[in-house]
Amino acid sequence: MRNQIQLIALVLQVVPLVPLVLLLLLALLALAHLLALVHLLAPAVLLALEAREVPVDLVIYPSLYAHSLLTILASMKTMRPDGA
């Protein structure tokens, strides 16, 4: 009987940690997906910036030029194929 009480006490100590561990695993999974997405998109973005002759500073310091980068990428979506 005493062993059963100890077992129940142990389970009650561990159970509250399960959602926390699952949440941590979910956060790590989301981070892994985000890094994979960045890894897949980085070459395309760099090629697009190179094609538009964007200064290297834009690639090196994206936080300083975030608005310009978004403007360039938005303008690329509206460019006509003939370059006009």
C-alpha positions as CSV (number, residue, x, y, z in Angstrom):
1,M,0.0,0.0,0.0
2,R,2.8,2.4,0.9
3,N,4.5,1.7,-2.5
4,Q,1.3,2.5,-4.3
5,I,1.0,5.8,-2.5
6,Q,4.6,6.6,-3.3
7,L,4.0,5.7,-7.0
8,I,0.9,7.9,-7.1
9,A,2.9,10.8,-5.5
10,L,5.6,10.4,-8.1
11,V,3.1,10.4,-11.0
12,L,1.4,13.5,-9.6
13,Q,4.8,15.2,-9.5
14,V,5.7,14.2,-13.1
15,V,2.3,14.8,-14.8
16,P,2.4,18.7,-14.6
17,L,5.7,18.6,-16.5
18,V,4.2,16.7,-19.5
19,P,2.5,19.7,-21.1
20,L,5.6,21.8,-20.6
21,V,7.8,19.2,-22.3
22,L,5.3,18.9,-25.1
23,L,5.2,22.6,-25.6
24,L,9.0,22.8,-25.6
25,L,9.2,20.1,-28.2
26,L,6.6,21.9,-30.3
27,A,8.6,25.1,-30.1
28,L,11.7,23.3,-31.2
29,L,9.8,21.7,-34.1
30,A,8.5,25.1,-35.2
31,L,12.1,26.5,-35.0
32,A,13.4,23.7,-37.1
33,H,10.8,24.3,-39.7
34,L,11.5,28.0,-39.8
35,L,15.2,27.4,-40.2
36,A,14.5,24.9,-43.0
37,L,12.3,27.5,-44.7
38,V,15.0,30.1,-44.5
39,H,17.6,27.6,-45.7
40,L,15.4,26.8,-48.8
41,L,14.5,30.5,-49.6
42,A,17.9,32.1,-49.0
43,P,19.5,31.2,-52.4
44,A,16.4,32.4,-54.2
45,V,16.4,35.7,-52.3
46,L,20.1,36.2,-52.9
47,L,19.8,35.5,-56.6
48,A,16.9,37.9,-56.8
49,L,18.9,40.6,-55.0
50,E,21.8,40.0,-57.3
51,A,19.6,40.2,-60.4
52,R,18.3,43.6,-59.2
53,E,21.9,44.7,-58.4
54,V,21.0,45.4,-54.8
55,P,23.9,46.7,-52.7
56,V,25.7,44.0,-50.6
57,D,24.9,46.0,-47.5
58,L,21.3,44.9,-47.9
59,V,22.3,41.3,-47.7
60,I,24.8,41.8,-44.9
61,Y,22.7,44.1,-42.7
62,P,19.0,43.2,-43.4
63,S,17.8,44.7,-40.2
64,L,19.0,48.2,-41.2
65,Y,17.3,47.9,-44.6
66,A,14.2,45.8,-43.9
67,H,11.9,48.4,-45.4
68,S,14.0,48.7,-48.6
69,L,14.2,44.9,-48.9
70,L,10.5,44.5,-48.6
71,T,9.9,47.3,-51.2
72,I,12.3,45.6,-53.6
73,L,10.7,42.2,-53.2
74,A,7.3,43.7,-53.6
75,S,8.3,45.5,-56.8
76,M,9.7,42.2,-58.1
77,K,6.2,40.7,-57.9
78,T,4.8,43.5,-60.1
79,M,7.6,43.5,-62.7
80,R,6.7,42.7,-66.2
81,P,8.6,39.8,-67.9
82,D,10.0,42.2,-70.6
83,G,11.7,44.3,-67.9
84,A,9.7,47.4,-68.4
